Amino acid sequence: MIRKFLFWVHLVLGVMAGVFIFIMAATGVVLAFEKQITDWVDRDLRWVSVPQAVPLRPIDDLLKAVERAGVGEPTAIVVRNAPQATAQFSIGRGKVIYVDPYSGAILGASSAAAHGFFVEIERWHRTLGAPLGSKGIGHWLAAISNLLFGGLILLGVVLWFPRQWSGKALRASLVFRSGLHGRARDWNWHNVLGIWFAAPLLIIVVTGVVMSFEWANALLFRWSGSTPAVQGRGPADNHRHGRDTQIGDEPNYDRLLALSTTFVPNWRTITLNIARGVNAPVPVTVDTGTGGQPQKRTQYLLHRKTGAVLRTTTFTDGTLGQRLRAFVRFGHTGEWVGWAGQLIAAVASLAACLLVYTGLSLSIRRLRARLKRKRNSAAASGPHTEQLVIERHA
């Protein structure tokens, strides 16, 4: 009786939230490899041929070239640990200018079409088509559907357990079987995908819940015994906005970069934020990971003139709540563990699409079968009832 009740709860919730879950899962497949896809789109701008006997141009010269080009105000300089890599200058959010580090030529900007495409995909993923950042019906439909999906996964795991344990029953729920069609195929796929991908899907769902609901985010910090981080301006923002204008006062970014390369021997990228204000220090991030692994980043605050390290912040310096919150952001897409994690997240999201499809298919088949039984019952009882009436009149 309890199993039957849980089954109907699972079915009703799946039908209610299925379409929304499918949209979020399908867009999640694409978003899992956003960084790699955008890098591939910009591949011709990201790399140059290394010329013979030509030294790298000073970063300060490249910065001035970008400023003269009138493409926008640079906010950060990104240098990769590869001689053929171009220098990258971030312009606001989502725009990058690529510069040849040997000739100083501006090669172009990151693809606006690719950026716009992923903004649109993210909009459907997070708010079901509503504007990003809004807390309207789209946001809440997505958030609640994600929460319901977590319940569906847990109920599905409970319902997966066979009534009678046997090798045949386990194989039917653990292994894809060939030659099946219709309801038998949908049932097999639904059970196999559901049990094998329950763990990664739960991670995706739980991290999504924390990012969607303020109460879940607060609960994460409360459980970890930490105080939520206060949103405010960092050290580099405690001064006036805009680039330095005092002559001779701008930091020597070449000196700061040279010092930064000595902090961590196996660095992959170094990001130097453009200093704000006359006396502002320069925030620098040294990354030994893929870009989506905060546990492999170290942040430094350097004196703008001497390059002296004013503060060093590693991942372990954060509170447990801050570390868990960082995992929430990058565990959601699988980036936390690099390519392997992204692949698992993408395949799990694809599995979620198939779970929705097979679940709705099974529900529709069940409804059709029930309606057919009712029609057959009505057809069978019709002549019998008519015969009883004739006999009574006789």
ChimeraX attribute file (.defattr): number of C-alpha atoms within 10 A of each C-alpha:
attribute: neighborCount
match mode: 1-to-1
recipient: residues
	/A:1	6
	/A:2	6
	/A:3	12
	/A:4	10
	/A:5	10
	/A:6	16
	/A:7	15
	/A:8	11
	/A:9	15
	/A:10	21
	/A:11	19
	/A:12	14
	/A:13	15
	/A:14	22
	/A:15	15
	/A:16	12
	/A:17	20
	/A:18	22
	/A:19	16
	/A:20	22
	/A:21	27
	/A:22	21
	/A:23	18
	/A:24	24
	/A:25	26
	/A:26	21
	/A:27	23
	/A:28	27
	/A:29	23
	/A:30	17
	/A:31	21
	/A:32	23
	/A:33	19
	/A:34	17
	/A:35	15
	/A:36	12
	/A:37	15
	/A:38	16
	/A:39	16
	/A:40	12
	/A:41	15
	/A:42	18
	/A:43	12
	/A:44	12
	/A:45	23
	/A:46	21
	/A:47	17
	/A:48	17
	/A:49	11
	/A:50	15
	/A:51	11
	/A:52	6
	/A:53	6
	/A:54	9
	/A:55	11
	/A:56	14
	/A:57	14
	/A:58	15
	/A:59	19
	/A:60	15
	/A:61	14
	/A:62	23
	/A:63	21
	/A:64	12
	/A:65	15
	/A:66	22
	/A:67	13
	/A:68	11
	/A:69	9
	/A:70	8
	/A:71	14
	/A:72	14
	/A:73	17
	/A:74	21
	/A:75	17
	/A:76	20
	/A:77	23
	/A:78	19
	/A:79	20
	/A:80	16
	/A:81	13
	/A:82	10
	/A:83	13
	/A:84	16
	/A:85	19
	/A:86	24
	/A:87	24
	/A:88	26
	/A:89	26
	/A:90	22
	/A:91	18
	/A:92	12
	/A:93	7
	/A:94	13
	/A:95	18
	/A:96	23
	/A:97	23
	/A:98	26
	/A:99	26
	/A:100	24
	/A:101	24
	/A:102	20
	/A:103	13
	/A:104	21
	/A:105	13
	/A:106	18
	/A:107	15
	/A:108	16
	/A:109	18
	/A:110	22
	/A:111	18
	/A:112	11
	/A:113	11
	/A:114	17
	/A:115	15
	/A:116	12
	/A:117	12
	/A:118	18
	/A:119	16
	/A:120	17
	/A:121	20
	/A:122	20
	/A:123	20
	/A:124	23
	/A:125	26
	/A:126	26
	/A:127	23
	/A:128	24
	/A:129	16
	/A:130	17
	/A:131	17
	/A:132	18
	/A:133	10
	/A:134	12
	/A:135	12
	/A:136	12
	/A:137	12
	/A:138	20
	/A:139	23
	/A:140	17
	/A:141	17
	/A:142	25
	/A:143	24
	/A:144	17
	/A:145	24
	/A:146	23
	/A:147	19
	/A:148	20
	/A:149	24
	/A:150	20
	/A:151	18
	/A:152	21
	/A:153	21
	/A:154	18
	/A:155	17
	/A:156	20
	/A:157	15
	/A:158	14
	/A:159	16
	/A:160	17
	/A:161	14
	/A:162	12
	/A:163	9
	/A:164	9
	/A:165	9
	/A:166	10
	/A:167	8
	/A:168	10
	/A:169	13
	/A:170	15
	/A:171	13
	/A:172	17
	/A:173	22
	/A:174	18
	/A:175	14
	/A:176	16
	/A:177	14
	/A:178	8
	/A:179	7
	/A:180	13
	/A:181	10
	/A:182	11
	/A:183	15
	/A:184	13
	/A:185	16
	/A:186	20
	/A:187	19
	/A:188	22
	/A:189	23
	/A:190	24
	/A:191	23
	/A:192	23
	/A:193	20
	/A:194	25
	/A:195	18
	/A:196	16
	/A:197	18
	/A:198	20
	/A:199	14
	/A:200	19
	/A:201	24
	/A:202	18
	/A:203	18
	/A:204	23
	/A:205	22
	/A:206	20
	/A:207	22
	/A:208	22
	/A:209	22
	/A:210	19
	/A:211	18
	/A:212	21
	/A:213	15
	/A:214	11
	/A:215	11
	/A:216	16
	/A:217	18
	/A:218	16
	/A:219	16
	/A:220	21
	/A:221	20
	/A:222	13
	/A:223	10
	/A:224	15
	/A:225	12
	/A:226	16
	/A:227	14
	/A:228	16
	/A:229	12
	/A:230	6
	/A:231	6
	/A:232	8
	/A:233	9
	/A:234	9
	/A:235	13
	/A:236	19
	/A:237	15
	/A:238	13
	/A:239	15
	/A:240	12
	/A:241	11
	/A:242	13
	/A:243	15
	/A:244	18
	/A:245	10
	/A:246	9
	/A:247	6
	/A:248	8
	/A:249	13
	/A:250	19
	/A:251	22
	/A:252	16
	/A:253	23
	/A:254	14
	/A:255	16
	/A:256	20
	/A:257	18
	/A:258	11
	/A:259	14
	/A:260	22
	/A:261	16
	/A:262	10
	/A:263	12
	/A:264	13
	/A:265	9
	/A:266	13
	/A:267	18
	/A:268	17
	/A:269	20
	/A:270	22
	/A:271	21
	/A:272	24
	/A:273	20
	/A:274	26
	/A:275	24
	/A:276	21
	/A:277	20
	/A:278	16
	/A:279	17
	/A:280	21
	/A:281	25
	/A:282	24
	/A:283	24
	/A:284	23
	/A:285	20
	/A:286	23
	/A:287	23
	/A:288	20
	/A:289	19
	/A:290	17
	/A:291	16
	/A:292	21
	/A:293	21
	/A:294	20
	/A:295	17
	/A:296	16
	/A:297	22
	/A:298	20
	/A:299	17
	/A:300	22
	/A:301	21
	/A:302	22
	/A:303	18
	/A:304	22
	/A:305	16
	/A:306	11
	/A:307	20
	/A:308	14
	/A:309	16
	/A:310	12
	/A:311	11
	/A:312	14
	/A:313	13
	/A:314	14
	/A:315	16
	/A:316	11
	/A:317	11
	/A:318	14
	/A:319	17
	/A:320	17
	/A:321	22
	/A:322	20
	/A:323	17
	/A:324	16
	/A:325	20
	/A:326	18
	/A:327	20
	/A:328	23
	/A:329	20
	/A:330	20
	/A:331	25
	/A:332	24
	/A:333	29
	/A:334	26
	/A:335	26
	/A:336	24
	/A:337	16
	/A:338	17
	/A:339	15
	/A:340	12
	/A:341	19
	/A:342	23
	/A:343	17
	/A:344	19
	/A:345	28
	/A:346	23
	/A:347	19
	/A:348	25
	/A:349	27
	/A:350	19
	/A:351	24
	/A:352	28
	/A:353	22
	/A:354	20
	/A:355	24
	/A:356	21
	/A:357	17
	/A:358	21
	/A:359	22
	/A:360	18
	/A:361	16
	/A:362	20
	/A:363	17
	/A:364	13
	/A:365	14
	/A:366	13
	/A:367	12
	/A:368	12
	/A:369	12
	/A:370	12
	/A:371	12
	/A:372	12
	/A:373	12
	/A:374	12
	/A:375	12
	/A:376	12
	/A:377	11
	/A:378	11
	/A:379	11
	/A:380	11
	/A:381	11
	/A:382	11
	/A:383	11
	/A:384	10
	/A:385	10
	/A:386	10
	/A:387	10
	/A:388	11
	/A:389	11
	/A:390	9
	/A:391	8
	/A:392	7
	/A:393	6
	/A:394	6
